[in-house]
């Protein structure tokens, strides 16, 4: 029984890591990593800084998706709205 629980925990961790890698690849292919980095400020804030600033804010995801998709206070991105939502969710999870 214990080995099944351990295997399940490992599988969930690997799946989460795979999803994070996929989201990071999506952010890179969409051009996000030209101005942002995960840990370090570039032209734009670090993604971890964005996550910390928006932690606990119920409207964070919708607000950030609108900001990035609308190209109002953010450069235009080469990603669909669905991809932007996925990237924002990933950033907020950091």
Secondary structure by P-SEA (a helix, b strand, c coil): caaaaaaaaaaaaaaaaaaaaaaaaaaaaaccccccccccccccccaaaaaaaaccccaaaaaaaaaaaaccccccccccaaaaaaaaaaaaac
